[in-house]
Amino acid sequence: MIEGAKIKKLKVIPDERGRLMEIIRSDDDLFIRFGQVYLTSIYPGVVKAWHYHKKQTDNLTVISGMAKLVLYDARKDSSTYNQVQEFFMGRHNPLLVQIPNMVYHGFKGIGVEETLILNCPTEVYHYDHPDEYRVDPHQNDIPYDWARKDG
């Protein structure tokens, strides 16, 4: 596990009316603070990567579809420096993944439908000075290939 990253297996509670799935609570061990909540989406086969935050911690979950979330630890003082970790998350594996600041991350939509991702970060987004630092998804120094891996 990437140092500082945490996962929470989400519990789905179904009944005859539908289902309920708690994502993050203020009394969770991994709760830090509330910044905002937003929804983003990815179309099948599309990669949205790479970026990191200097201050913000992300709390991500897939609420519809499936995605591959990949983390890359470029923090030289980390015990997991230069490591990559994949999470396949969504309908078939409901997870909350907490991504610490300074860890690169990105998504790929997998499956045949649009994937919806909910984030509850610790900071609000500042339009004039966003805490978001990006590199190209394919042309970079990150040791990861977004191509599908069969076998």
Order of alpha helices (4+ residues) and beta strands (2+ residues): beta-beta-beta-beta-beta-beta-beta-beta-beta-beta-beta-beta
